[in-house]
Amino acid sequence: MTDPISTSPETTPAPEARVDPMSTVSRDIAEVPSVEIISTAALHLMSAAAVNLGLAEDLPDHQDLDEARSLIDALAGLLDAAAPSLGHHHAAPLRDGLRSLQLAFKEASTIPDEPGTGPGEKYTGEVHPSAPRR
């Protein structure tokens, strides 16, 4: 009697027929335009910063301004570096989101930063509540 779980040589895939999952991932990534990958990374940074600013509906009492500062800095750096690749159409809403996070940080912080030293301001310049958007 044969063991139904064991595989016979006829049912074992040949080595060349096995699919390397990493090559599939690489192929999938290769098909995604850079603007989508950059935008997705920016949205993840924005979401994490918002949560750490206490803006999440399901975690309104959570606030970690050190984490928020790091995330906003990273977002500003990414958008500054990627602006030429994103173009105005994609960059404008991301910059608006960044500015909103910067303003929310200023509002949440009990100790104000020196002018031009708030999160991301080394990339965006000083952010004022009434300043026109760039």
N, C-alpha and C positions, 0 to 999 in steps of 0.2 A: 504494500500500500504506500502511496506517495503522500508526502506532506503537502497539503493544499496551500500552505503559506510560502513554502520555498519557491524560488523562481528557477525556472529551467533556463539553460543557455539560450533557448529560442525566444524567451520573453524578456531577457535582460537587454536593455538598449545598448547599442554599440556606443563606444566612447564618443565618436563624432556626432552621434544623434542626441547626446545629452546637451541641454541648453545651460550655458553658464548664466546664472541670474545676474551677475554683474554686467555682462555684455548687454543683456536686455535693458537694465537700468541705464547704462551708458547710451544705448540707442534711443531710449525714451527721452532722456535729457537732451540729447543732440537735436531732437525735433522741436524743443521748446525755445521760442525766441528769447533772447537775453532780456528784453524789456519785461517779459512776463516773470522771469526768474527774479529780476531786480525788484519789480513791483511787489511780488509775493514776499520777498525778504523784508521789504520796507513795511508792508502791512503787518507782518509778524512783530517787528520792532514796535510799531505804533500800538498794536493791541497790548503787548506786554507793558509798554510804558503807561498806557491808560489804566491798566489794572493796578500798577504800582503807584499811580497817582490817586487811587481810590475812586476811579470813575466807572468801575464795573458794577452793573446793576446787581449782580449776584454776590459781590464782595465789597459793598460800599464802605465797610469799616477798615478794609485793608489799605495800608499806605506805607510805602517804602521809598522815600525820596532819593536815597542813594542809588537804589536800583533804577528808579525812573531816570535819574540824571545820566547814568551810564547808557541806558537804552536810547534816550533822546540824543545824546552825543553820537552814538553809533548811527542812528537814523540820519542825523544831519550830515555826518561824514559820508555815508553811503549816497545820499541824494546829491551832495556837492560833487562827489567823484563821478557819479553816473549821469549827471544832468545832460552832457552832450549825447549820450546814448539814448536817453529817455525821450528827449524832445519836449517841447512845451506842453503838448497835449497830455502826455503822461505825467510829467514832472509837476505841473501846476497843482493838481489836487493833492499830490503827496506833500508838496511844500505847504499847502494850506493846512493839512493835517499836522505837520510838524509844528507850524506856528501855533496852532491851537494847543498842542501839548506843551510847548514852551510857555505859553500864557497860563495854562492850568498849573504848571510847575511853579511859576512866580506867585500865583494866587495861593497855592497850598503851602509854600515855604514860609516859615515864621522868621527866618533870617534871610534878608534879601542879599542876593549876589551883587558884587560890584558891577557897575555898568559894563556890558559887553562880556561878562564872564559866566552868564547863565548857561544852562545846558544847550549845547549846539551853537551858541552864539559866536564861537570862533569861526564857524562856517557860514552863518547866516547874517552876522552882524547883530547888534543889539535889537531886541524885540520889545516893542512898546504896545500897550493895548490899543492905542488909537492910531498907531503908525499904519500907513498904507502898505498893502502887501506887495512884495516884489514879484 
